[in-house]
Amino acid sequence: MVQVYLRAAAQRDLVEHFAYIAENASLDLAERFLTSAEASFNDLAGQPMIGAPLTVGSVSRKVGSRARVGFESQSAACSSR
């Protein structure tokens, strides 16, 4: 299984989403968001190409995938190093 690395910006986004959900909804919902995001990262680690094809710029070959993370409105990109 591959390991999932979160870039600093992705980590900040998760923290910001957690704080927003906790402040505007509930702490329980915010914790569910993080649990769901972690489960999604584990799924990506097990099958890195499970999401929709991801291309970068004008590159036409598949360089990674994009998958739902956390709740439906969130997504993450996965690419090989």
mmCIF file of the N, C-alpha and C atoms, coordinates in Angstrom:
data_MODEL
# 
_entry.id   MODEL 
# 
loop_
_atom_site.group_PDB 
_atom_site.id 
_atom_site.type_symbol 
_atom_site.label_atom_id 
_atom_site.label_alt_id 
_atom_site.label_comp_id 
_atom_site.label_asym_id 
_atom_site.label_entity_id 
_atom_site.label_seq_id 
_atom_site.pdbx_PDB_ins_code 
_atom_site.Cartn_x 
_atom_site.Cartn_y 
_atom_site.Cartn_z 
_atom_site.occupancy 
_atom_site.B_iso_or_equiv 
_atom_site.pdbx_formal_charge 
_atom_site.auth_seq_id 
_atom_site.auth_comp_id 
_atom_site.auth_asym_id 
_atom_site.auth_atom_id 
_atom_site.pdbx_PDB_model_num 
ATOM 1   N N  . MET A 1 1  ? 0.849   -1.177 0.000   1.00 0.00 ? 1  MET A N  1 
ATOM 2   C CA . MET A 1 1  ? 0.000   0.000  0.000   1.00 0.00 ? 1  MET A CA 1 
ATOM 3   C C  . MET A 1 1  ? 0.897   1.244  0.000   1.00 0.00 ? 1  MET A C  1 
ATOM 4   N N  . VAL A 1 2  ? 0.508   2.220  -0.787  1.00 0.00 ? 2  VAL A N  1 
ATOM 5   C CA . VAL A 1 2  ? 1.254   3.476  -0.825  1.00 0.00 ? 2  VAL A CA 1 
ATOM 6   C C  . VAL A 1 2  ? 0.877   4.332  0.377   1.00 0.00 ? 2  VAL A C  1 
ATOM 7   N N  . GLN A 1 3  ? 1.701   5.295  0.688   1.00 0.00 ? 3  GLN A N  1 
ATOM 8   C CA . GLN A 1 3  ? 1.431   6.198  1.797   1.00 0.00 ? 3  GLN A CA 1 
ATOM 9   C C  . GLN A 1 3  ? 0.901   7.515  1.254   1.00 0.00 ? 3  GLN A C  1 
ATOM 10  N N  . VAL A 1 4  ? -0.078  8.070  1.931   1.00 0.00 ? 4  VAL A N  1 
ATOM 11  C CA . VAL A 1 4  ? -0.654  9.353  1.546   1.00 0.00 ? 4  VAL A CA 1 
ATOM 12  C C  . VAL A 1 4  ? 0.057   10.453 2.318   1.00 0.00 ? 4  VAL A C  1 
ATOM 13  N N  . TYR A 1 5  ? 0.551   11.444 1.592   1.00 0.00 ? 5  TYR A N  1 
ATOM 14  C CA . TYR A 1 5  ? 1.189   12.606 2.192   1.00 0.00 ? 5  TYR A CA 1 
ATOM 15  C C  . TYR A 1 5  ? 0.305   13.820 1.956   1.00 0.00 ? 5  TYR A C  1 
ATOM 16  N N  . LEU A 1 6  ? 0.017   14.554 3.008   1.00 0.00 ? 6  LEU A N  1 
ATOM 17  C CA . LEU A 1 6  ? -0.757  15.780 2.860   1.00 0.00 ? 6  LEU A CA 1 
ATOM 18  C C  . LEU A 1 6  ? 0.199   16.957 2.760   1.00 0.00 ? 6  LEU A C  1 
ATOM 19  N N  . ARG A 1 7  ? 0.023   17.744 1.737   1.00 0.00 ? 7  ARG A N  1 
ATOM 20  C CA . ARG A 1 7  ? 0.812   18.974 1.635   1.00 0.00 ? 7  ARG A CA 1 
ATOM 21  C C  . ARG A 1 7  ? 0.339   19.932 2.718   1.00 0.00 ? 7  ARG A C  1 
ATOM 22  N N  . ALA A 1 8  ? 1.175   20.904 3.032   1.00 0.00 ? 8  ALA A N  1 
ATOM 23  C CA . ALA A 1 8  ? 0.847   21.861 4.095   1.00 0.00 ? 8  ALA A CA 1 
ATOM 24  C C  . ALA A 1 8  ? -0.479  22.568 3.812   1.00 0.00 ? 8  ALA A C  1 
ATOM 25  N N  . ALA A 1 9  ? -0.713  22.934 2.563   1.00 0.00 ? 9  ALA A N  1 
ATOM 26  C CA . ALA A 1 9  ? -1.962  23.617 2.203   1.00 0.00 ? 9  ALA A CA 1 
ATOM 27  C C  . ALA A 1 9  ? -3.169  22.707 2.428   1.00 0.00 ? 9  ALA A C  1 
ATOM 28  N N  . ALA A 1 10 ? -3.029  21.427 2.122   1.00 0.00 ? 10 ALA A N  1 
ATOM 29  C CA . ALA A 1 10 ? -4.122  20.483 2.334   1.00 0.00 ? 10 ALA A CA 1 
ATOM 30  C C  . ALA A 1 10 ? -4.401  20.316 3.825   1.00 0.00 ? 10 ALA A C  1 
ATOM 31  N N  . GLN A 1 11 ? -3.354  20.246 4.614   1.00 0.00 ? 11 GLN A N  1 
ATOM 32  C CA . GLN A 1 11 ? -3.515  20.136 6.069   1.00 0.00 ? 11 GLN A CA 1 
ATOM 33  C C  . GLN A 1 11 ? -4.223  21.378 6.611   1.00 0.00 ? 11 GLN A C  1 
ATOM 34  N N  . ARG A 1 12 ? -3.818  22.550 6.134   1.00 0.00 ? 12 ARG A N  1 
ATOM 35  C CA . ARG A 1 12 ? -4.480  23.796 6.566   1.00 0.00 ? 12 ARG A CA 1 
ATOM 36  C C  . ARG A 1 12 ? -5.954  23.792 6.176   1.00 0.00 ? 12 ARG A C  1 
ATOM 37  N N  . ASP A 1 13 ? -6.249  23.329 4.964   1.00 0.00 ? 13 ASP A N  1 
ATOM 38  C CA . ASP A 1 13 ? -7.641  23.271 4.517   1.00 0.00 ? 13 ASP A CA 1 
ATOM 39  C C  . ASP A 1 13 ? -8.476  22.372 5.425   1.00 0.00 ? 13 ASP A C  1 
ATOM 40  N N  . LEU A 1 14 ? -7.920  21.217 5.788   1.00 0.00 ? 14 LEU A N  1 
ATOM 41  C CA . LEU A 1 14 ? -8.649  20.311 6.683   1.00 0.00 ? 14 LEU A CA 1 
ATOM 42  C C  . LEU A 1 14 ? -8.918  20.971 8.035   1.00 0.00 ? 14 LEU A C  1 
ATOM 43  N N  . VAL A 1 15 ? -7.912  21.640 8.576   1.00 0.00 ? 15 VAL A N  1 
ATOM 44  C CA . VAL A 1 15 ? -8.077  22.319 9.868   1.00 0.00 ? 15 VAL A CA 1 
ATOM 45  C C  . VAL A 1 15 ? -9.121  23.429 9.754   1.00 0.00 ? 15 VAL A C  1 
ATOM 46  N N  . GLU A 1 16 ? -9.057  24.206 8.669   1.00 0.00 ? 16 GLU A N  1 
ATOM 47  C CA . GLU A 1 16 ? -10.026 25.287 8.476   1.00 0.00 ? 16 GLU A CA 1 
ATOM 48  C C  . GLU A 1 16 ? -11.444 24.747 8.323   1.00 0.00 ? 16 GLU A C  1 
ATOM 49  N N  . HIS A 1 17 ? -11.604 23.664 7.555   1.00 0.00 ? 17 HIS A N  1 
ATOM 50  C CA . HIS A 1 17 ? -12.934 23.061 7.401   1.00 0.00 ? 17 HIS A CA 1 
ATOM 51  C C  . HIS A 1 17 ? -13.436 22.528 8.737   1.00 0.00 ? 17 HIS A C  1 
ATOM 52  N N  . PHE A 1 18 ? -12.554 21.863 9.478   1.00 0.00 ? 18 PHE A N  1 
ATOM 53  C CA . PHE A 1 18 ? -12.929 21.346 10.791  1.00 0.00 ? 18 PHE A CA 1 
ATOM 54  C C  . PHE A 1 18 ? -13.421 22.480 11.686  1.00 0.00 ? 18 PHE A C  1 
ATOM 55  N N  . ALA A 1 19 ? -12.660 23.564 11.763  1.00 0.00 ? 19 ALA A N  1 
ATOM 56  C CA . ALA A 1 19 ? -13.027 24.694 12.616  1.00 0.00 ? 19 ALA A CA 1 
ATOM 57  C C  . ALA A 1 19 ? -14.350 25.316 12.169  1.00 0.00 ? 19 ALA A C  1 
ATOM 58  N N  . TYR A 1 20 ? -14.522 25.477 10.861  1.00 0.00 ? 20 TYR A N  1 
ATOM 59  C CA . TYR A 1 20 ? -15.761 26.063 10.340  1.00 0.00 ? 20 TYR A CA 1 
ATOM 60  C C  . TYR A 1 20 ? -16.966 25.202 10.700  1.00 0.00 ? 20 TYR A C  1 
ATOM 61  N N  . ILE A 1 21 ? -16.845 23.900 10.479  1.00 0.00 ? 21 ILE A N  1 
ATOM 62  C CA . ILE A 1 21 ? -17.959 22.997 10.774  1.00 0.00 ? 21 ILE A CA 1 
ATOM 63  C C  . ILE A 1 21 ? -18.244 22.988 12.274  1.00 0.00 ? 21 ILE A C  1 
ATOM 64  N N  . ALA A 1 22 ? -17.193 22.957 13.090  1.00 0.00 ? 22 ALA A N  1 
ATOM 65  C CA . ALA A 1 22 ? -17.381 22.947 14.539  1.00 0.00 ? 22 ALA A CA 1 
ATOM 66  C C  . ALA A 1 22 ? -18.082 24.219 15.022  1.00 0.00 ? 22 ALA A C  1 
ATOM 67  N N  . GLU A 1 23 ? -17.691 25.369 14.460  1.00 0.00 ? 23 GLU A N  1 
ATOM 68  C CA . GLU A 1 23 ? -18.272 26.642 14.883  1.00 0.00 ? 23 GLU A CA 1 
ATOM 69  C C  . GLU A 1 23 ? -19.690 26.857 14.354  1.00 0.00 ? 23 GLU A C  1 
ATOM 70  N N  . ASN A 1 24 ? -19.961 26.384 13.138  1.00 0.00 ? 24 ASN A N  1 
ATOM 71  C CA . ASN A 1 24 ? -21.243 26.668 12.492  1.00 0.00 ? 24 ASN A CA 1 
ATOM 72  C C  . ASN A 1 24 ? -22.235 25.527 12.530  1.00 0.00 ? 24 ASN A C  1 
ATOM 73  N N  . ALA A 1 25 ? -21.795 24.364 12.921  1.00 0.00 ? 25 ALA A N  1 
ATOM 74  C CA . ALA A 1 25 ? -22.706 23.219 13.011  1.00 0.00 ? 25 ALA A CA 1 
ATOM 75  C C  . ALA A 1 25 ? -22.524 22.578 14.387  1.00 0.00 ? 25 ALA A C  1 
ATOM 76  N N  . SER A 1 26 ? -21.563 21.650 14.491  1.00 0.00 ? 26 SER A N  1 
ATOM 77  C CA . SER A 1 26 ? -21.304 21.013 15.786  1.00 0.00 ? 26 SER A CA 1 
ATOM 78  C C  . SER A 1 26 ? -19.932 20.359 15.776  1.00 0.00 ? 26 SER A C  1 
ATOM 79  N N  . LEU A 1 27 ? -19.392 20.164 16.958  1.00 0.00 ? 27 LEU A N  1 
ATOM 80  C CA . LEU A 1 27 ? -18.110 19.482 17.095  1.00 0.00 ? 27 LEU A CA 1 
ATOM 81  C C  . LEU A 1 27 ? -18.224 18.042 16.605  1.00 0.00 ? 27 LEU A C  1 
ATOM 82  N N  . ASP A 1 28 ? -19.354 17.410 16.893  1.00 0.00 ? 28 ASP A N  1 
ATOM 83  C CA . ASP A 1 28 ? -19.564 16.032 16.446  1.00 0.00 ? 28 ASP A CA 1 
ATOM 84  C C  . ASP A 1 28 ? -19.490 15.940 14.919  1.00 0.00 ? 28 ASP A C  1 
ATOM 85  N N  . LEU A 1 29 ? -20.134 16.862 14.227  1.00 0.00 ? 29 LEU A N  1 
ATOM 86  C CA . LEU A 1 29 ? -20.112 16.854 12.763  1.00 0.00 ? 29 LEU A CA 1 
ATOM 87  C C  . LEU A 1 29 ? -18.696 17.121 12.241  1.00 0.00 ? 29 LEU A C  1 
ATOM 88  N N  . ALA A 1 30 ? -17.974 18.022 12.888  1.00 0.00 ? 30 ALA A N  1 
ATOM 89  C CA . ALA A 1 30 ? -16.592 18.321 12.487  1.00 0.00 ? 30 ALA A CA 1 
ATOM 90  C C  . ALA A 1 30 ? -15.714 17.084 12.653  1.00 0.00 ? 30 ALA A C  1 
ATOM 91  N N  . GLU A 1 31 ? -15.893 16.351 13.737  1.00 0.00 ? 31 GLU A N  1 
ATOM 92  C CA . GLU A 1 31 ? -15.126 15.126 13.950  1.00 0.00 ? 31 GLU A CA 1 
ATOM 93  C C  . GLU A 1 31 ? -15.486 14.063 12.923  1.00 0.00 ? 31 GLU A C  1 
ATOM 94  N N  . ARG A 1 32 ? -16.776 13.993 12.553  1.00 0.00 ? 32 ARG A N  1 
ATOM 95  C CA . ARG A 1 32 ? -17.187 13.058 11.494  1.00 0.00 ? 32 ARG A CA 1 
ATOM 96  C C  . ARG A 1 32 ? -16.529 13.418 10.170  1.00 0.00 ? 32 ARG A C  1 
ATOM 97  N N  . PHE A 1 33 ? -16.387 14.717 9.901   1.00 0.00 ? 33 PHE A N  1 
ATOM 98  C CA . PHE A 1 33 ? -15.712 15.165 8.683   1.00 0.00 ? 33 PHE A CA 1 
ATOM 99  C C  . PHE A 1 33 ? -14.274 14.651 8.646   1.00 0.00 ? 33 PHE A C  1 
ATOM 100 N N  . LEU A 1 34 ? -13.522 14.827 9.747   1.00 0.00 ? 34 LEU A N  1 
ATOM 101 C CA . LEU A 1 34 ? -12.134 14.367 9.778   1.00 0.00 ? 34 LEU A CA 1 
ATOM 102 C C  . LEU A 1 34 ? -12.039 12.855 9.670   1.00 0.00 ? 34 LEU A C  1 
ATOM 103 N N  . THR A 1 35 ? -12.949 12.142 10.327  1.00 0.00 ? 35 THR A N  1 
ATOM 104 C CA . THR A 1 35 ? -12.958 10.677 10.244  1.00 0.00 ? 35 THR A CA 1 
ATOM 105 C C  . THR A 1 35 ? -13.220 10.232 8.813   1.00 0.00 ? 35 THR A C  1 
ATOM 106 N N  . SER A 1 36 ? -14.159 10.897 8.153   1.00 0.00 ? 36 SER A N  1 
ATOM 107 C CA . SER A 1 36 ? -14.473 10.565 6.767   1.00 0.00 ? 36 SER A CA 1 
ATOM 108 C C  . SER A 1 36 ? -13.309 10.896 5.837   1.00 0.00 ? 36 SER A C  1 
ATOM 109 N N  . ALA A 1 37 ? -12.639 12.028 6.081   1.00 0.00 ? 37 ALA A N  1 
ATOM 110 C CA . ALA A 1 37 ? -11.483 12.401 5.266   1.00 0.00 ? 37 ALA A CA 1 
ATOM 111 C C  . ALA A 1 37 ? -10.375 11.364 5.429   1.00 0.00 ? 37 ALA A C  1 
ATOM 112 N N  . GLU A 1 38 ? -10.110 10.941 6.664   1.00 0.00 ? 38 GLU A N  1 
ATOM 113 C CA . GLU A 1 38 ? -9.075  9.940  6.913   1.00 0.00 ? 38 GLU A CA 1 
ATOM 114 C C  . GLU A 1 38 ? -9.410  8.622  6.215   1.00 0.00 ? 38 GLU A C  1 
ATOM 115 N N  . ALA A 1 39 ? -10.672 8.219  6.252   1.00 0.00 ? 39 ALA A N  1 
ATOM 116 C CA . ALA A 1 39 ? -11.086 6.996  5.559   1.00 0.00 ? 39 ALA A CA 1 
ATOM 117 C C  . ALA A 1 39 ? -10.871 7.128  4.055   1.00 0.00 ? 39 ALA A C  1 
ATOM 118 N N  . SER A 1 40 ? -11.152 8.310  3.516   1.00 0.00 ? 40 SER A N  1 
ATOM 119 C CA . SER A 1 40 ? -10.938 8.544  2.085   1.00 0.00 ? 40 SER A CA 1 
ATOM 120 C C  . SER A 1 40 ? -9.456  8.473  1.731   1.00 0.00 ? 40 SER A C  1 
ATOM 121 N N  . PHE A 1 41 ? -8.604  9.029  2.594   1.00 0.00 ? 41 PHE A N  1 
ATOM 122 C CA . PHE A 1 41 ? -7.161  8.962  2.348   1.00 0.00 ? 41 PHE A CA 1 
ATOM 123 C C  . PHE A 1 41 ? -6.681  7.518  2.383   1.00 0.00 ? 41 PHE A C  1 
ATOM 124 N N  . ASN A 1 42 ? -7.223  6.726  3.306   1.00 0.00 ? 42 ASN A N  1 
ATOM 125 C CA . ASN A 1 42 ? -6.860  5.306  3.369   1.00 0.00 ? 42 ASN A CA 1 
ATOM 126 C C  . ASN A 1 42 ? -7.304  4.576  2.105   1.00 0.00 ? 42 ASN A C  1 
ATOM 127 N N  . ASP A 1 43 ? -8.485  4.916  1.593   1.00 0.00 ? 43 ASP A N  1 
ATOM 128 C CA . ASP A 1 43 ? -8.950  4.321  0.328   1.00 0.00 ? 43 ASP A CA 1 
ATOM 129 C C  . ASP A 1 43 ? -8.008  4.690  -0.813  1.00 0.00 ? 43 ASP A C  1 
ATOM 130 N N  . LEU A 1 44 ? -7.594  5.955  -0.876  1.00 0.00 ? 44 LEU A N  1 
ATOM 131 C CA . LEU A 1 44 ? -6.669  6.390  -1.920  1.00 0.00 ? 44 LEU A CA 1 
ATOM 132 C C  . LEU A 1 44 ? -5.320  5.689  -1.798  1.00 0.00 ? 44 LEU A C  1 
ATOM 133 N N  . ALA A 1 45 ? -4.874  5.450  -0.558  1.00 0.00 ? 45 ALA A N  1 
ATOM 134 C CA . ALA A 1 45 ? -3.598  4.754  -0.345  1.00 0.00 ? 45 ALA A CA 1 
ATOM 135 C C  . ALA A 1 45 ? -3.686  3.321  -0.856  1.00 0.00 ? 45 ALA A C  1 
ATOM 136 N N  . GLY A 1 46 ? -4.828  2.691  -0.662  1.00 0.00 ? 46 GLY A N  1 
ATOM 137 C CA . GLY A 1 46 ? -5.001  1.310  -1.107  1.00 0.00 ? 46 GLY A CA 1 
ATOM 138 C C  . GLY A 1 46 ? -5.195  1.185  -2.607  1.00 0.00 ? 46 GLY A C  1 
ATOM 139 N N  . GLN A 1 47 ? -5.840  2.164  -3.207  1.00 0.00 ? 47 GLN A N  1 
ATOM 140 C CA . GLN A 1 47 ? -6.112  2.149  -4.644  1.00 0.00 ? 47 GLN A CA 1 
ATOM 141 C C  . GLN A 1 47 ? -5.957  3.571  -5.178  1.00 0.00 ? 47 GLN A C  1 
ATOM 142 N N  . PRO A 1 48 ? -4.731  4.008  -5.428  1.00 0.00 ? 48 PRO A N  1 
ATOM 143 C CA . PRO A 1 48 ? -4.472  5.411  -5.780  1.00 0.00 ? 48 PRO A CA 1 
ATOM 144 C C  . PRO A 1 48 ? -5.156  5.909  -7.044  1.00 0.00 ? 48 PRO A C  1 
ATOM 145 N N  . MET A 1 49 ? -5.563  5.053  -7.927  1.00 0.00 ? 49 MET A N  1 
ATOM 146 C CA . MET A 1 49 ? -6.152  5.513  -9.187  1.00 0.00 ? 49 MET A CA 1 
ATOM 147 C C  . MET A 1 49 ? -7.668  5.284  -9.233  1.00 0.00 ? 49 MET A C  1 
ATOM 148 N N  . ILE A 1 50 ? -8.337  5.240  -8.058  1.00 0.00 ? 50 ILE A N  1 
ATOM 149 C CA . ILE A 1 50 ? -9.762  4.933  -8.041  1.00 0.00 ? 50 ILE A CA 1 
ATOM 150 C C  . ILE A 1 50 ? -10.656 6.091  -8.455  1.00 0.00 ? 50 ILE A C  1 
ATOM 151 N N  . GLY A 1 51 ? -10.170 7.304  -8.404  1.00 0.00 ? 51 GLY A N  1 
ATOM 152 C CA . GLY A 1 51 ? -11.006 8.461  -8.698  1.00 0.00 ? 51 GLY A CA 1 
ATOM 153 C C  . GLY A 1 51 ? -11.089 8.769  -10.180 1.00 0.00 ? 51 GLY A C  1 
ATOM 154 N N  . ALA A 1 52 ? -11.662 9.906  -10.471 1.00 0.00 ? 52 ALA A N  1 
ATOM 155 C CA . ALA A 1 52 ? -11.757 10.375 -11.854 1.00 0.00 ? 52 ALA A CA 1 
ATOM 156 C C  . ALA A 1 52 ? -10.369 10.746 -12.357 1.00 0.00 ? 52 ALA A C  1 
ATOM 157 N N  . PRO A 1 53 ? -10.106 10.565 -13.654 1.00 0.00 ? 53 PRO A N  1 
ATOM 158 C CA . PRO A 1 53 ? -8.787  10.912 -14.205 1.00 0.00 ? 53 PRO A CA 1 
ATOM 159 C C  . PRO A 1 53 ? -8.447  12.377 -13.949 1.00 0.00 ? 53 PRO A C  1 
ATOM 160 N N  . LEU A 1 54 ? -7.196  12.618 -13.649 1.00 0.00 ? 54 LEU A N  1 
ATOM 161 C CA . LEU A 1 54 ? -6.714  13.971 -13.379 1.00 0.00 ? 54 LEU A CA 1 
ATOM 162 C C  . LEU A 1 54 ? -5.592  14.279 -14.351 1.00 0.00 ? 54 LEU A C  1 
ATOM 163 N N  . THR A 1 55 ? -5.736  15.378 -15.073 1.00 0.00 ? 55 THR A N  1 
ATOM 164 C CA . THR A 1 55 ? -4.666  15.819 -15.964 1.00 0.00 ? 55 THR A CA 1 
ATOM 165 C C  . THR A 1 55 ? -4.176  17.173 -15.471 1.00 0.00 ? 55 THR A C  1 
ATOM 166 N N  . VAL A 1 56 ? -2.938  17.456 -15.746 1.00 0.00 ? 56 VAL A N  1 
ATOM 167 C CA . VAL A 1 56 ? -2.342  18.714 -15.306 1.00 0.00 ? 56 VAL A CA 1 
ATOM 168 C C  . VAL A 1 56 ? -1.955  19.514 -16.535 1.00 0.00 ? 56 VAL A C  1 
ATOM 169 N N  . GLY A 1 57 ? -2.464  20.737 -16.620 1.00 0.00 ? 57 GLY A N  1 
ATOM 170 C CA . GLY A 1 57 ? -2.158  21.588 -17.761 1.00 0.00 ? 57 GLY A CA 1 
ATOM 171 C C  . GLY A 1 57 ? -2.590  20.940 -19.060 1.00 0.00 ? 57 GLY A C  1 
ATOM 172 N N  . SER A 1 58 ? -1.682  20.890 -20.020 1.00 0.00 ? 58 SER A N  1 
ATOM 173 C CA . SER A 1 58 ? -2.014  20.319 -21.325 1.00 0.00 ? 58 SER A CA 1 
ATOM 174 C C  . SER A 1 58 ? -1.612  18.850 -21.423 1.00 0.00 ? 58 SER A C  1 
ATOM 175 N N  . VAL A 1 59 ? -1.187  18.259 -20.315 1.00 0.00 ? 59 VAL A N  1 
ATOM 176 C CA . VAL A 1 59 ? -0.791  16.847 -20.324 1.00 0.00 ? 59 VAL A CA 1 
ATOM 177 C C  . VAL A 1 59 ? -2.036  15.999 -20.564 1.00 0.00 ? 59 VAL A C  1 
ATOM 178 N N  . SER A 1 60 ? -1.988  15.149 -21.567 1.00 0.00 ? 60 SER A N  1 
ATOM 179 C CA . SER A 1 60 ? -3.172  14.362 -21.911 1.00 0.00 ? 60 SER A CA 1 
ATOM 180 C C  . SER A 1 60 ? -3.184  12.993 -21.257 1.00 0.00 ? 60 SER A C  1 
ATOM 181 N N  . ARG A 1 61 ? -2.052  12.551 -20.718 1.00 0.00 ? 61 ARG A N  1 
ATOM 182 C CA . ARG A 1 61 ? -2.049  11.239 -20.075 1.00 0.00 ? 61 ARG A CA 1 
ATOM 183 C C  . ARG A 1 61 ? -2.557  11.368 -18.642 1.00 0.00 ? 61 ARG A C  1 
ATOM 184 N N  . LYS A 1 62 ? -3.001  10.258 -18.084 1.00 0.00 ? 62 LYS A N  1 
ATOM 185 C CA . LYS A 1 62 ? -3.498  10.257 -16.722 1.00 0.00 ? 62 LYS A CA 1 
ATOM 186 C C  . LYS A 1 62 ? -2.310  10.345 -15.769 1.00 0.00 ? 62 LYS A C  1 
ATOM 187 N N  . VAL A 1 63 ? -2.261  11.387 -14.958 1.00 0.00 ? 63 VAL A N  1 
ATOM 188 C CA . VAL A 1 63 ? -1.159  11.556 -14.020 1.00 0.00 ? 63 VAL A CA 1 
ATOM 189 C C  . VAL A 1 63 ? -1.599  11.301 -12.582 1.00 0.00 ? 63 VAL A C  1 
ATOM 190 N N  . GLY A 1 64 ? -2.851  11.062 -12.390 1.00 0.00 ? 64 GLY A N  1 
ATOM 191 C CA . GLY A 1 64 ? -3.357  10.811 -11.052 1.00 0.00 ? 64 GLY A CA 1 
ATOM 192 C C  . GLY A 1 64 ? -4.860  10.710 -11.081 1.00 0.00 ? 64 GLY A C  1 
ATOM 193 N N  . SER A 1 65 ? -5.478  10.887 -9.936  1.00 0.00 ? 65 SER A N  1 
ATOM 194 C CA . SER A 1 65 ? -6.926  10.815 -9.879  1.00 0.00 ? 65 SER A CA 1 
ATOM 195 C C  . SER A 1 65 ? -7.449  11.783 -8.833  1.00 0.00 ? 65 SER A C  1 
ATOM 196 N N  . ARG A 1 66 ? -8.733  12.078 -8.935  1.00 0.00 ? 66 ARG A N  1 
ATOM 197 C CA . ARG A 1 66 ? -9.398  12.961 -7.991  1.00 0.00 ? 66 ARG A CA 1 
ATOM 198 C C  . ARG A 1 66 ? -10.540 12.153 -7.383  1.00 0.00 ? 66 ARG A C  1 
ATOM 199 N N  . ALA A 1 67 ? -10.650 12.193 -6.059  1.00 0.00 ? 67 ALA A N  1 
ATOM 200 C CA . ALA A 1 67 ? -11.673 11.420 -5.369  1.00 0.00 ? 67 ALA A CA 1 
ATOM 201 C C  . ALA A 1 67 ? -12.318 12.263 -4.275  1.00 0.00 ? 67 ALA A C  1 
ATOM 202 N N  . ARG A 1 68 ? -13.533 11.884 -3.920  1.00 0.00 ? 68 ARG A N  1 
ATOM 203 C CA . ARG A 1 68 ? -14.258 12.569 -2.849  1.00 0.00 ? 68 ARG A CA 1 
ATOM 204 C C  . ARG A 1 68 ? -13.547 12.320 -1.531  1.00 0.00 ? 68 ARG A C  1 
ATOM 205 N N  . VAL A 1 69 ? -13.419 13.365 -0.728  1.00 0.00 ? 69 VAL A N  1 
ATOM 206 C CA . VAL A 1 69 ? -12.788 13.267 0.587   1.00 0.00 ? 69 VAL A CA 1 
ATOM 207 C C  . VAL A 1 69 ? -13.687 13.943 1.598   1.00 0.00 ? 69 VAL A C  1 
ATOM 208 N N  . GLY A 1 70 ? -13.914 13.289 2.695   1.00 0.00 ? 70 GLY A N  1 
ATOM 209 C CA . GLY A 1 70 ? -14.740 13.897 3.732   1.00 0.00 ? 70 GLY A CA 1 
ATOM 210 C C  . GLY A 1 70 ? -16.190 13.883 3.314   1.00 0.00 ? 70 GLY A C  1 
ATOM 211 N N  . PHE A 1 71 ? -16.757 15.045 3.052   1.00 0.00 ? 71 PHE A N  1 
ATOM 212 C CA . PHE A 1 71 ? -18.134 15.150 2.628   1.00 0.00 ? 71 PHE A CA 1 
ATOM 213 C C  . PHE A 1 71 ? -18.175 15.365 1.123   1.00 0.00 ? 71 PHE A C  1 
ATOM 214 N N  . GLU A 1 72 ? -19.363 15.345 0.549   1.00 0.00 ? 72 GLU A N  1 
ATOM 215 C CA . GLU A 1 72 ? -19.509 15.402 -0.906  1.00 0.00 ? 72 GLU A CA 1 
ATOM 216 C C  . GLU A 1 72 ? -18.882 16.627 -1.553  1.00 0.00 ? 72 GLU A C  1 
ATOM 217 N N  . SER A 1 73 ? -18.801 17.735 -0.856  1.00 0.00 ? 73 SER A N  1 
ATOM 218 C CA . SER A 1 73 ? -18.286 18.955 -1.481  1.00 0.00 ? 73 SER A CA 1 
ATOM 219 C C  . SER A 1 73 ? -16.764 19.044 -1.464  1.00 0.00 ? 73 SER A C  1 
ATOM 220 N N  . GLN A 1 74 ? -16.076 18.064 -0.913  1.00 0.00 ? 74 GLN A N  1 
ATOM 221 C CA . GLN A 1 74 ? -14.631 18.088 -0.816  1.00 0.00 ? 74 GLN A CA 1 
ATOM 222 C C  . GLN A 1 74 ? -14.031 17.046 -1.759  1.00 0.00 ? 74 GLN A C  1 
ATOM 223 N N  . SER A 1 75 ? -12.849 17.313 -2.271  1.00 0.00 ? 75 SER A N  1 
ATOM 224 C CA . SER A 1 75 ? -12.168 16.336 -3.108  1.00 0.00 ? 75 SER A CA 1 
ATOM 225 C C  . SER A 1 75 ? -10.674 16.452 -2.884  1.00 0.00 ? 75 SER A C  1 
ATOM 226 N N  . ALA A 1 76 ? -9.964  15.402 -3.280  1.00 0.00 ? 76 ALA A N  1 
ATOM 227 C CA . ALA A 1 76 ? -8.502  15.393 -3.145  1.00 0.00 ? 76 ALA A CA 1 
ATOM 228 C C  . ALA A 1 76 ? -7.906  14.851 -4.430  1.00 0.00 ? 76 ALA A C  1 
ATOM 229 N N  . ALA A 1 77 ? -6.736  15.308 -4.740  1.00 0.00 ? 77 ALA A N  1 
ATOM 230 C CA . ALA A 1 77 ? -6.009  14.810 -5.904  1.00 0.00 ? 77 ALA A CA 1 
ATOM 231 C C  . ALA A 1 77 ? -4.931  13.852 -5.420  1.00 0.00 ? 77 ALA A C  1 
ATOM 232 N N  . CYS A 1 78 ? -4.740  12.801 -6.179  1.00 0.00 ? 78 CYS A N  1 
ATOM 233 C CA . CYS A 1 78 ? -3.728  11.801 -5.848  1.00 0.00 ? 78 CYS A CA 1 
ATOM 234 C C  . CYS A 1 78 ? -2.853  11.608 -7.069  1.00 0.00 ? 78 CYS A C  1 
ATOM 235 N N  . SER A 1 79 ? -1.550  11.646 -6.899  1.00 0.00 ? 79 SER A N  1 
ATOM 236 C CA . SER A 1 79 ? -0.658  11.412 -8.016  1.00 0.00 ? 79 SER A CA 1 
ATOM 237 C C  . SER A 1 79 ? 0.541   10.628 -7.535  1.00 0.00 ? 79 SER A C  1 
ATOM 238 N N  . SER A 1 80 ? 1.186   9.936  -8.447  1.00 0.00 ? 80 SER A N  1 
ATOM 239 C CA . SER A 1 80 ? 2.377   9.198  -8.076  1.00 0.00 ? 80 SER A CA 1 
ATOM 240 C C  . SER A 1 80 ? 3.545   10.161 -7.957  1.00 0.00 ? 80 SER A C  1 
ATOM 241 N N  . ARG A 1 81 ? 4.477   9.858  -7.086  1.00 0.00 ? 81 ARG A N  1 
ATOM 242 C CA . ARG A 1 81 ? 5.643   10.723 -6.885  1.00 0.00 ? 81 ARG A CA 1 
ATOM 243 C C  . ARG A 1 81 ? 6.695   10.433 -7.905  1.00 0.00 ? 81 ARG A C  1 
# 
